[in-house]
Amino acid sequence: MNKHQRYIVEALEKLEDLIKNVDPLMSHLNTRISELKKYASEPLRVMIAGEFKAGKSTFINAMLGQKLLISDVIPTTSIVTKLTYGNSYKVIGHLKNGNSRTFNPNQLQLLTTESNEGQELRNKLSFIEVQYPNELLQYISLIDTPGLNADHQHHTDATRLALPHADIVLWLFDVYNIGTTTQMIELEKLKKDAIPTIGIVNGIDLYEGEDEELEEHIAYSSRKLKSVLQELIPISAKLSLQGKLEKDSKKLTYGNWETIEKIITKLIEDDSLKLNRILLRLNNLLEETDQLLLKEKTNLKLNEIESQFNGFLEQFHNLIDEKAQTEIQLQILKEKISYVKKSFSYPFKSIEFLRSKLWKLSPTLNTLWVKKCEIKILNYGELREQFESDLQQFYNNGNELKREWSEINSHIIIFSQERLERFKDHYNRYLDDYERLTEYAEEIDQLQEEIVESFNQFKADVNHALHNILANEIDYATGLAKKWNEHCDQLKQLFAVELDNHKFKRIRSYYTFLHSFITEIKPCIERFLNSMLNSKDINETKYLVDKINVLYDQGIGFDFIRKYETLLNWPKIMAPKLPEIDISADFITLIENQVDCLPEPLKFDISAVQTRINRTRFIAICIIIVLIYMSCN
């Protein structure tokens, strides 16, 4: 397959894929496209035709240079046999139901020869494909056909069905049977189908003309068949085959095989014949495609609908702008709601931080905060600060009492009574401080509870205030969304009656096909055409492509379909509802935890110390009395 064939196969593959996606508009073209794709990827199809006993099979064997096909005096080819290149020798039967089956090569004679044996199987076959590793078959495919005018009508029918599928026909005449009425009828059909035909007069080694020489006989026949043949060449297939098998140049010369070799070489080297045949079939496909599209356009009454496309597209673009503006407003509102929720979703570190949040949302909230909570929090702060200071002094006093008590206990003398009295005074003041601090702590805790209650009330007030702040904006956004939804519905209704679901699918298939054809398939076809500028059929192909391009109408229809489908799939815009703002922020972080329970006050056993002092003093007095008594005596 050369580059020209690759271009057209690429175009056909894309067309095939496209049709699968727009079924059923073009679905019945699938078979035609598959056949053309297969045809375009094959080598040149050279069909060998003629009446029975003209030596067609022998001629093909001579072309191959080996005895592959059976030849005999009786009609041996009973079914169309296609010879193609293969890495190994295979015989494939293509059935009339579209399936295929591989046979043993030894069964080739049974499959292709007319006989009672195997007749039931042959009746099911469309044609036989013989794959063979012969170099010639890499460049051309040979098609052997049953002979015309045989005793079997189905031979003639099979040949007539196969002839239109050929790229070129090599028509074999028996040297004694040239230009019969039957032959002329078939050759005229080939001319009508624009299939080039070369006449091959076989059996010149057997010619024994009494009235005229062989050259005169050939010349006369050539003039007679000039209107239906490109040329008429005399050969001996039998001598040529022998010459090839035996490597006998004389037999090849006598068989005039050199002329056939030149024709074969020209067919291989000049790809214009194959490309023109591809082009001819492509034109037929394009013509049928154009007719199908025109018919579909008429059935869908697109001329009436298309007149409204521009108006729709203008309204659609306005709707897109309106949608964008609406969504911007909704996004701003959503961000504001999110900000409000986020602002009260975590603990506040300071009153200043809280007030900055409140002020940004609403000065009213800030005033409400000062009135409801801030004054109490400030009073609480002052009270707590004083309490902490007094508590620290209380602890210091306790430490001083411990020190005094230790000194008293370590040096109890008769003169310790005065120190003990001072300690008692200090200790009583210490106990009074304890009672005062206990009442102080209860007062602080009570104030803290009042603040918490105020916080909870403030939360409710904030919720109410925030709802008032957002309500107007939500109402405005809801109005925008409602207006856009109404405009959207109005535009949908513009085509709702004319475009029901089934009709819309057909129109979408129609424009999708046109769009893909113009954007994907047309460039491939143009590349194929540009590669074969010398073909006379190029202008016809360009004309057919342009006809389809006119239907595309600069893509307005496809643009309409895409945007109308977008319109149908657009969901309604929903404005956010007034949110229930859950103020979960922990306001309690703005005040300290409850005052911890005060430790039990220090306790001292003053009575025991007093007893010791009294005992010491009594002893001292007793000693003094004894001393006085002794001194007197």
Summary of the structure (lengths in Angstrom):
residues: 633
radius of gyration: 56.4
end to end distance: 160.1
largest distance: 209.0
contacts: 1897
relative contact order: 0.10
helix: 68%
strand: 9%
